[in-house]
Amino acid sequence: MRKVLCVEPVIFIYVFASFLTIPLVQQFIYRRLWEQEYNSTFVSDSNVTHCEQNKSSPAYIKQKEVQEKASVFNMQLDLTRAIPSLTVAFVIVANGDRQGHKRSLVLPSMGALISGISFTAISYFSLSLSVLFAVAFITGLFGSLATFLGGGFAYIAEECHDEKQKTTRIAVVDLIFGVVSGLAGLSSGYFLRGIGFAWTFVIASLLHVINIIYILFFLEDTVGVSRLQHEAPVSWKELLRETFSGVYMLFKTAPYKKRVLIIVLLFTFMTYLFTMLGGSSLFTLYELDEPLCWNEVYIGYGAAAFTSVSLTSFLGVYLFSKCLKDIYIVFIGIFSYIGGMIMAAFAKTTLLMFLVRVPSLFCFMPIPVLRSMLSKVVLTGEQGAVFACIACLEVVTGTMSISVFNIIYATTVAWFSGFSFLLSAGLCLIPLSVLCWLLCTSWNGEDLALLVPEEVSSIESADS
C-alpha cells in the first residue's frame, strides 16, 4: 500500500479531539469541586451558570473559594503531567532525525486515547478526582501536545526544501491549530449539553483511534524503512547519549553568530509563549466567575471566537511576509496580544469579552514565524534537534506559565480577577526588549537567511 507524506490530517484530528476535551476537563473539575463545596448538584440553565453576584452573600465567598481550588487543582494536574512528558518530548523529537518523526505523532495520540478512556470512566462512574493525577502521570509518559506538534513541525521542516514553502506550511499548521481548536471549543458546549461528559469523552477517544490508524498504516515516515532496517539496534543508553549529543553539537559546532541567534530566538519564543499560554489559560475560569457567569455554550462560543484570530493571524503571516521581515511580523503579533489582554482585564460584559478578540487579531503570528526563523538557521539534519529544543521549551514553559498564572489568579481573584491579564500583557515587554536588541545589532533577517547556505558551502569545500 502506497503511503502519503501529508501530516496535516493527523494534526487536524488530534487538535480537534484534544480541544474538544480541554474545556470539558476544566468544567468537569469546576463542577465536581462546586458539588463538594456546596454538597448539591451544579445548576446550569439556558443562559448562565449558577453564579452568585452579591459580594456580601456567603455563597459569593464560597464561589470564590471554588475558583481558587479549581485553579490550584489544574496547576497540580499540569505539573503531574509535565514531569514525565518533558523527557519524552526531548528524546522522541530529537531522535526523529535518525528514526523518523512518526513516533512523535503516534505516542501522544496513544496517551490522549488513554486519557479519554480514563475520563470516560471517571465521569460515568463518579470516581474520585484524585484518580486524575495517576491518569496525568501515565499519559505524560507518552508525551504531550508539545511532543506531537514538535514532531509535526519537524516532519514538515524535513520534508520541505523551499524556505518560503516551509514558512507557509508551518503557518498552515498553526492555522489548523487555531481554527480547529476554536471549532472544537464551540462544539464542546453543545456536546456537553446534549450527551454529557462521558459520551463526549468517548467521541474524542474514537477520534484518537482513527488518528492512530492513519499514522501507523497510511503516513509515510521521513526516514525510509530500508534505512532503519540496515541500522544496527542501539541500547537505551546509547540512544540517550546520541540524543543529547545531537543537541549539544548543534550549539558546540555552530559559529558564534549562529549560536547567539538560536539562543536569542529560543528565549524570545519561550518568553512570549509563557505570557500567551499563561494569560489565555485563565479564560474559562474568568468566564465562569461573576460578573460574566457564562455557561458551557457561551464558553464554547468564546473558544470558537479564536477561530477568527487564527485565520487573521495566518493571513497576516501570508501577507506581511511578502513585504516585511520576519522580525517585524513578530513585533506586530506581540503588540496585538498586549492590546487584547489589557482589554480582557476590564471586560465585565459578554459583548466586551467577545470584542477582546478584535485587538488580538494577529496575536498568534509570532509562534509560527519564530519557529520558521529557527528552522531556517539550522541544517536539514539538525531539524529534529532544534524542534526537540522547541518541544522541550513548550512543555517547560507551558507548565510553568499555567502553574504560575493559576497561582496568581487564585491569589488575586478576590480583589481583581483581571490582574493576571494585565500581568501577562506587561511580561510581553521581555520578548519585545530582546527583539529590539536583535534589531539594533547586525543580526538582521538577511544574515539569518544567509547563515545556512554559508555553512553548507563551507562543508562542501572541506569535503572536496
LINFENZI-V549931 format. One record per backbone hydrogen bond with DSSP energy under -0.5 kcal/mol. NH is the residue of the N-H (numbers start at 0). CO is the residue of the C=O. E is the energy in kcal/mol with one decimal. If there is no record, write none. Layout:
NH:CO:E / NH:CO:E
//
This chain:
3:217:-2.6 / 6:4:-0.8 / 10:6:-1.8 / 11:7:-2.5 / 12:8:-2.3 / 13:9:-2.3 / 14:10:-2.6 / 15:11:-2.2 / 16:12:-2.6 / 17:13:-2.5 / 18:14:-2.8 / 19:15:-1.2 / 20:16:-0.8 / 20:17:-0.7 / 21:17:-1.8 / 22:18:-0.6 / 24:20:-2.9 / 25:21:-1.8 / 26:22:-2.1 / 27:23:-3.0 / 28:24:-2.5 / 29:25:-2.3 / 30:26:-2.8 / 31:27:-2.3 / 32:28:-2.4 / 33:29:-2.2 / 34:30:-2.6 / 35:31:-2.0 / 36:32:-2.2 / 37:33:-2.9 / 38:34:-1.8 / 44:47:-1.7 / 48:292:-1.2 / 49:42:-1.8 / 50:48:-1.2 / 54:52:-0.9 / 56:53:-1.8 / 59:56:-0.6 / 60:56:-1.2 / 61:57:-2.1 / 62:58:-2.1 / 63:59:-1.9 / 64:60:-1.8 / 65:61:-2.2 / 66:62:-1.9 / 67:63:-2.3 / 68:64:-2.7 / 69:65:-2.8 / 70:66:-2.1 / 71:67:-2.4 / 72:68:-2.6 / 73:69:-2.3 / 74:70:-1.7 / 75:71:-2.4 / 76:72:-2.2 / 77:73:-2.2 / 78:74:-2.0 / 79:75:-2.1 / 80:76:-1.8 / 81:77:-2.2 / 82:78:-1.7 / 83:79:-0.6 / 84:80:-1.4 / 85:81:-1.8 / 86:82:-0.7 / 87:83:-1.6 / 88:84:-2.7 / 89:85:-1.8 / 90:86:-2.6 / 91:87:-2.5 / 92:88:-1.6 / 93:89:-1.7 / 94:90:-1.8 / 95:92:-1.3 / 96:93:-0.9 / 97:94:-0.8 / 98:94:-3.1 / 99:95:-1.8 / 104:100:-0.6 / 104:101:-1.0 / 105:101:-2.7 / 106:102:-1.9 / 108:104:-1.1 / 109:105:-2.1 / 110:106:-2.3 / 111:107:-2.5 / 112:108:-1.9 / 113:109:-2.2 / 114:110:-2.2 / 115:111:-2.5 / 116:112:-2.4 / 117:113:-2.3 / 118:114:-2.6 / 119:115:-1.9 / 120:116:-2.0 / 121:117:-2.6 / 122:118:-2.5 / 123:119:-2.3 / 124:120:-2.5 / 126:121:-1.7 / 130:127:-1.4 / 131:128:-1.7 / 132:129:-1.2 / 133:129:-0.7 / 134:130:-2.0 / 135:131:-2.7 / 136:132:-2.0 / 137:133:-2.2 / 138:134:-2.6 / 139:135:-1.6 / 140:136:-1.0 / 140:137:-0.8 / 141:138:-1.3 / 142:139:-1.5 / 147:143:-2.3 / 148:144:-2.9 / 149:145:-2.7 / 150:146:-2.4 / 151:147:-2.3 / 152:148:-3.0 / 153:149:-2.2 / 154:150:-2.2 / 155:151:-2.0 / 156:152:-2.8 / 157:153:-2.2 / 158:154:-1.5 / 159:155:-2.6 / 165:161:-2.2 / 166:162:-2.3 / 167:163:-2.4 / 168:164:-2.7 / 169:165:-2.3 / 170:166:-2.2 / 171:167:-2.3 / 172:168:-2.0 / 173:169:-1.9 / 174:170:-2.1 / 175:171:-2.9 / 176:172:-2.7 / 177:173:-2.4 / 178:174:-3.1 / 179:175:-2.5 / 180:176:-1.7 / 181:177:-1.8 / 182:178:-2.5 / 183:179:-2.7 / 184:180:-2.3 / 185:181:-2.3 / 186:182:-2.4 / 187:183:-2.0 / 188:184:-1.0 / 189:185:-0.9 / 190:186:-2.9 / 191:187:-2.7 / 192:188:-2.1 / 193:189:-2.5 / 194:190:-3.0 / 195:190:-0.9 / 195:191:-0.9 / 198:194:-0.6 / 199:195:-1.2 / 200:196:-2.2 / 201:197:-1.6 / 202:198:-2.0 / 203:199:-2.0 / 204:200:-2.0 / 205:201:-2.2 / 206:202:-1.8 / 207:203:-1.7 / 208:204:-1.7 / 209:205:-2.1 / 210:206:-2.0 / 211:207:-2.3 / 212:208:-2.0 / 213:209:-2.1 / 214:210:-2.5 / 215:211:-2.4 / 216:212:-2.2 / 217:213:-2.1 / 218:213:-1.3 / 219:3:-3.9 / 223:221:-0.5 / 227:223:-1.6 / 228:224:-2.1 / 229:225:-1.4 / 230:226:-0.7 / 230:227:-0.5 / 238:234:-2.5 / 239:235:-2.5 / 240:236:-1.9 / 241:237:-2.6 / 242:238:-2.2 / 243:239:-2.5 / 244:240:-2.3 / 245:241:-2.0 / 246:242:-1.5 / 247:243:-2.4 / 248:244:-3.0 / 249:245:-1.2 / 250:246:-0.9 / 250:247:-0.8 / 251:247:-2.5 / 252:248:-1.9 / 258:254:-2.4 / 259:255:-2.4 / 260:256:-2.2 / 261:257:-2.5 / 262:258:-2.5 / 263:259:-2.8 / 264:260:-2.7 / 265:261:-2.5 / 266:262:-2.4 / 267:263:-2.4 / 268:264:-2.6 / 269:265:-2.5 / 270:266:-2.6 / 271:267:-2.2 / 272:268:-2.2 / 273:269:-2.3 / 274:270:-1.9 / 275:271:-2.6 / 276:272:-2.7 / 277:273:-1.8 / 278:274:-2.2 / 279:275:-2.3 / 280:276:-1.7 / 281:278:-1.1 / 282:279:-1.3 / 285:281:-2.6 / 286:282:-2.5 / 287:283:-1.7 / 288:284:-1.2 / 291:288:-0.6 / 292:288:-2.9 / 293:286:-3.1 / 294:46:-0.6 / 298:294:-2.2 / 299:295:-1.7 / 300:296:-2.2 / 301:297:-2.5 / 302:298:-2.2 / 303:299:-2.4 / 304:300:-1.6 / 305:302:-1.1 / 306:303:-2.2 / 307:304:-0.7 / 308:304:-0.9 / 309:305:-2.4 / 310:306:-2.2 / 311:307:-2.6 / 312:308:-2.2 / 313:309:-2.3 / 314:310:-2.6 / 315:311:-2.3 / 316:312:-2.4 / 317:313:-2.6 / 318:314:-2.7 / 319:315:-2.9 / 320:316:-1.7 / 321:318:-1.2 / 322:319:-1.2 / 323:319:-3.0 / 327:324:-0.7 / 328:324:-1.4 / 329:325:-1.8 / 330:326:-1.7 / 331:327:-2.1 / 332:328:-2.1 / 333:329:-2.2 / 334:330:-2.3 / 335:331:-1.9 / 336:332:-1.9 / 337:333:-2.3 / 338:334:-2.0 / 339:335:-1.8 / 340:336:-2.4 / 341:337:-2.2 / 342:338:-1.7 / 343:339:-2.2 / 344:340:-1.8 / 345:341:-0.6 / 345:342:-0.8 / 346:343:-1.3 / 347:345:-0.8 / 352:348:-2.1 / 353:349:-1.9 / 354:350:-2.0 / 355:351:-0.6 / 355:352:-0.6 / 356:353:-1.3 / 357:354:-1.7 / 358:354:-0.6 / 359:355:-0.8 / 360:357:-1.3 / 362:359:-1.8 / 364:361:-1.3 / 366:363:-0.8 / 367:363:-0.8 / 368:364:-1.7 / 369:365:-2.5 / 370:366:-2.0 / 371:367:-2.5 / 372:368:-2.5 / 373:369:-2.1 / 374:370:-2.3 / 375:371:-2.1 / 376:372:-0.9 / 377:374:-0.8 / 381:378:-1.4 / 382:379:-1.3 / 385:381:-2.3 / 386:382:-2.6 / 387:383:-1.7 / 388:384:-1.8 / 389:385:-2.0 / 390:386:-2.7 / 391:387:-2.7 / 392:388:-2.5 / 393:389:-2.4 / 394:390:-2.1 / 395:391:-2.5 / 396:392:-3.3 / 397:393:-2.5 / 398:394:-2.3 / 399:395:-2.7 / 400:396:-3.1 / 401:397:-2.3 / 402:398:-2.4 / 403:399:-3.1 / 404:400:-2.9 / 405:401:-2.0 / 406:402:-2.1 / 407:403:-2.5 / 408:404:-2.6 / 409:405:-2.5 / 410:406:-1.8 / 411:407:-2.2 / 412:408:-1.9 / 414:411:-0.7 / 415:411:-2.9 / 418:415:-1.6 / 420:417:-0.5 / 421:417:-1.5 / 422:418:-2.4 / 423:419:-2.2 / 424:420:-2.0 / 425:421:-2.3 / 426:422:-2.3 / 427:423:-0.6 / 427:424:-0.8 / 428:425:-1.7 / 429:426:-1.7 / 430:426:-0.5 / 431:427:-1.8 / 432:428:-2.2 / 433:429:-2.0 / 434:430:-2.4 / 435:431:-2.2 / 436:432:-2.1 / 437:433:-2.4 / 438:434:-2.4 / 439:435:-1.9 / 440:436:-0.9 / 443:441:-1.8 / 447:443:-1.8 / 448:444:-1.8 / 449:445:-1.3 / 450:446:-1.1 / 451:447:-0.6 / 452:448:-0.6 / 453:449:-2.0 / 454:450:-2.0 / 455:451:-2.6 / 456:452:-2.5 / 457:453:-1.9 / 458:454:-1.9 / 459:455:-2.4 / 460:456:-2.2 / 461:457:-1.7 / 462:458:-2.0 / 463:459:-1.9
//
